[in-house]
Amino acid sequence: MELIDIFKLIADEFKDIGDDVINSHLELADRRIAKNIPDYVREEMVANLAAHRIDIALRSKQASGAVSSISEGKLSIAYNVVKAEDSLDTTKYGAEYKQLLKSCVITPMTRVC
């Protein structure tokens, strides 16, 4: 299955975005993910990271972060500031990417005797 097909399956909400834009984000995401990850997981990671970046790009035209408070008199809305290390948690695609990444990491085991 091609990367763009995986992307469209995972992120069907972006079906109105042109293939050239999607492919550009897929290429950028592909560069950021290690090549030694098995393809069956890596392709899904690339698609999720690209979808995350597109989602963030679309949101950046709006306010970012979750709403932290709302006032009615003289309307006021405050947003939380998103820390760079938490940015993957701001979209469902970023969260899925992190989950896939965790599934690929093998940590050394220690034993206390």
N, C-alpha and C positions, 0 to 999 in steps of 0.2 A: 504494500500500500504506500502511495506517495505521501510525503509530509503534508502537503496541502490538503489531501483527502482526510488525513488524521485530524488536522486542524479543523476542518469543516465539520467533522463528526463530533469533535469535542466542544467546539465553540460555534454552534449554529446561530447564535445571536448576532454574529458578525457577517452574516451571509450577504449583506448589502455592500460590504467593503470589497474593493477590487482585488483580484488575484495578485496584481503587481505589488500592492501595499502589503498584502499577507505574506507573499514570498520574501519581501524585503525584511519583514520582522522575523520570519522563519530563518533566514540567513544569519541575521544578527544573533538570534537565540542559539543557533547551531554553533556559532563560534565560541559561545560562553560555556558550553557543556563539554566535559571531558570525552574524548573519543574512546576511552577504554570501557565505557559503560555498555553493557549488552544492547544491541540495536532494538530489541523488542521493548525495552524500557526507555532507552535514549530518545527514540522517535516521539514517544508520548511526552517525555520531558520537554523536548524542543517545542512541540505544539503547545503545551501548557504555558511555557515561558513566553512564547510569542503572543499567545492570547492575553496573558497577564499584561504584557507591555502595551498591547493595543488598548486594552481596557483602561489602563492607567493614562494613556495618551488621550483617550476620549474624555476621561474624567478631568484631566488637567485643565480643560476648557471651563470646567465648573470648579466649585470649591472642593478641596480634597480633605480627607479625614472625616471621621464620624461627627455628627452634630453633638456638641457637648452641652449647649443650652439655647433656649429660645425665649425671647421676651415678646410680648404683644404690643405694649405701649411704645410707639416709635420703633417699630419692628427691629429686632436685633437677633442675629443668629451667630453663634460661635461654633467653631470647628476645632476638633483635636488636631494637634500637629502629629503627623506620622513620622516616626523615626525611620531612618534608612534601613536599619536592620529588621524592622517590622514590616517593611513595604510589601513583602510577599504575602503577608496576611491580609492585605487590603482587598484582594480579589479571590474568588473561588479557584481561579486558575493558578494563582501563586501558591495557594494552600495545597493544591493537588501536586504542583511541582515539588514543593517541600516534602510532601509525603512520599513521592516517588524517589526523591533523593535519599531520604532516610532508609528506604527499602533497599538501596544499593550499597549503603555504607556498612562495612563489616568492622566492628570494633573489636579490639583485642580483649580476650577474656583473661581475667586474673583469678588465681585461686589462692586462698589463704589456707595454709596447712596447720 
